[in-house]
Amino acid sequence: MVLPKGKKTYSYADYLEWDNDFNSEALNGEIISMSPSPTPKHQDIVGELTAEFKMFLRGKKCMAFLAPMDVCLFADKNTKADAILDWVQPDLLIVCDPHKIGDKNIYGAPDLIVEVLSPSTARNDRLIKYNSYEKAGVKEYWIVDPYNMTVEIYSLQGASFVQAGILAKDDLLTAGIFPELEIDLKNIFKE
């Protein structure tokens, strides 16, 4: 898909008019990502983490979703699509407030977001999205590096993210918002 010429900012209403097979992300109306399909390694990590969360959350009020799922960061269900300028598609997200779950997307900040780095998205995940997730009030943000087999955990304290730890393949990961959850990273990072 080629974006319309002459237009530099887009709303969620514009995006909804584009081809159904076209996925993009935007912050402040500026398209930040039109990524190619993820690699098998990327998808395996997302799948393993999703399985861990799905099992843990079974029977609880929180729900896990994986990409592609539009998250309208600074909106609610009453926000008109042409007023939404920020939408992202995190690799994995956890939402505990059922009012944020719409028929086709998520409204507002998820409780936890996981992004798995790839060469084409690393800058966005570490800088642009990091700042937007912080500003939106995401409680916890994980950056997963499949090449170095690490997980960086950022926890929202006040209005800012604070690094809560960096874990490697041989570690047990515990989510700050779910202290009773333990994920053995040997099951996530395979050689």
N, C-alpha and C positions, 0 to 999 in steps of 0.2 A: 504494500500500500504506500502510495506517495501522498504526503500531506498536502493540503491545498496551498497553492502559492500565494504569497503576499500576507498570509496570516501568521502571526508569531505566537499568539496565545490561544489556548483552546479551553473549552469548558467540557464538563462531563457530558453535556447534551450533544456537543460536537462528536465526541468519542462514540456515543451510543448510535450515531447515524452511520458510522464507518462499517466496513465489512465485519461480519461476525468472527471471522478467522484472524482478525487483527487485534493483537494485544499491545497495549501501551500503558505507560505510567506518566503522570504529569504532576509537577509541583509548581504552584503559582501560575498555572495555566501553560507552563512550558513543558513540552514533551522531554522527559529525561531518559526514557528507555523504550526501545522497540527491539527487544532482544531476539536472537535466533533461539531455536529449541535448545533446552539444556542438555548437557552430556549425560550419558548413562550413570557415571559416578555421582554427579550432582543429584540426579533423580533417585538413586539408591539411598543416598544420605537423607534426602527429604522423606522418602518412603519409610525408612527405619525410624526416624524421629516422629513422624506422623503415627506410626504403629504404637510407639511407646506412649505418646500422648492419648491416642484413642483408647487404649487399654486402661490407662490411668484414670481418664475422665469418664469412663463408662459409669452411668448412674449418677453423675454429678451435674451441676447446672452449667459448667463451662463446656465449650465445644471447640474442637480443633478443626481447622480448615486448611486446605493446601491450594497452591496456585494452580490455575488462574482463578483468583477470587478478588474482585474489585473491593478495595477499602477506601471509602471516601473519608479521609482523615478528619477534616474539620467541618463535617456535616452531620445532620441528623435526618430522620425520616421526613421531616417537613421542608428540608432544604430543596429548592428547585434545582434540577440538573444543570440549568444554564448558570447557576451561581456557584457550582462546585468546580473549583480550579485545581484541587489536589486529590488525585486518586493513585493508588499504588496496588501492586499485586505481590505481596510478600510470599516467600516460598512456603511458609507455615505460619499460622496465626492462631491464637487462642482468644476467645471472646467469652466472658463470664456474664455479661449483661444481655439478656435475651432481647431487650428493646433495641439493641444495636444491630440485630440480625434482620435484614430485609429479605424480600423475596428473591432478589437477584444480587445483592451486595451487602457489605457491612458499612454501617454509618458510625463514624467516630473512631476513637483510638481503641484498638484491641488491647487486651491485658498483656499479652506477650507476642512478640514478633521474632521469627527466626529467618535470617537471610543466609543462604549458602553462596559463598563467593564464587564467581567465575571471572576469567580475565576481562570479559566485556562489562561486568557490572560492579567490580570491586570498588572503584572510585565512588560510584553512586551509593553503594551500601555503606561504605565507611564515612562518607562526608555528607552528601546531599540528603539521603534518606535518614541517616543518623540524626541530623539536625531537625528534620521534619518530625520524626518519631518522638524526639525529645519534646519539641514544641507542642505536639498534639497530646502529650501526656501518656504515651505508652509506658506501662509500669516496668516492663523488662524487655530488653532487646539482646538477642544473641546473634553474633556474627560467626558463622561456621566456615573455617578454612579447610577445604577438602585436601589441599596439597600438603599443608603442614600438619594436618590432622589436629586442629585446635578449635576450641570454642571460646570466644570472648563473651563474657556476660556483663551487661550494663544494666544497672538498676536505677530507676528514677527516684531521686531524693530531692524533694522540693520541686523545683522546675528544671533540674539538671540531671543528666545521666552521670553516674559514678561507676567506674569499673569495679565489678564485684569479684572478678577473677578471670584467669585464663586457664583453661583445662586442656589436657592432652589425651591422646588415645588410651593410656592406661589408667585414667582417672574415672571416678564416679561423679557424674554431674547432678547437682540438685538445683532445681529452680527456686529462686527466691520467693516467688508467689505461691509455690507448691512445695514447702519444705519436706513433705513426706515422699515426694517423687525422687527416685534415684535412677539415673540412666547410666548404664555401663558403656562408656564410649568405645570399648572394644567391639561392641555390637553395631556401632554406627560407622566407625572408620575401619574399612576392610582393606587389606593389602592386595 
